[in-house]
Amino acid sequence: MENANSAILTYHSIDESNSAISTSAHDFERQMDALAGSSAAVVPLGEVRDRPGSIALTFDDGFRNFRTAAAPVLERHKFSATVFIVSGFCGNNNRWPGQCRDVPELPLMDWDEVREISSRGFSVGAHTVHHPDLRALPESEALREMADCKAEIEQQLGGTVTQFAYPYGSVPAHVRPPFELACGTRLSYLRPGADAIDLPRIDAFYLRAGPSAGSLFSARAAAYFGGRAILRNLRQWLSQ
Ligand SMILES: [Zn+2]
């Protein structure tokens, strides 16, 4: 039977720190090799909803190591990917207010580097200007964070930015993002008819001890992600 679900994978940084947002270069290469050897097609984010059984790759925050460590591996496999940029921190580092202390300080691509990866065929999406928790902002400020980021990327790169990722996966109630697609961090496969402005993703963190990237749609993987999602919801509920 054909698998009706698709999946969007979330990566952040390719580095050796073993932090919650980090994937080692070796693991990343292994995961991309596994995807290449699997029957699932790796497609651009804009196509993943229309291609059952496909996988899209996303990279949050715009780390410099996307260009140096991820892009060469992706290009070897001819895989597309979307990189979500924090426009107010381009060329700086990821120490925005509210950043978790356990996350290492890492450099972000500057605009020349963002332009370069765009010209190499990778999609550039928006991730706000300052990486705030949008749920904590008044509606007008939340909208400005999204719109100003979109405008800055469009001015720097030309073209139209249609894709967005919510910082911390926090989807603000009643605020409609000015994008065609917006990704959250809800742990789930992408099911047919998924809401285009609240797309679930599977964080690469769960591939460390869990299923192989090459068997994302197996029954074992589905059971693993389902169990992790329940634990995650429970933790969030308990911390409220
Ligand atoms: Zn982020």
Residues whose N, C-alpha, C, O or C-beta is under 5 A from the ligand:
A	BS01	ZN	D60 D61 P167 Y168
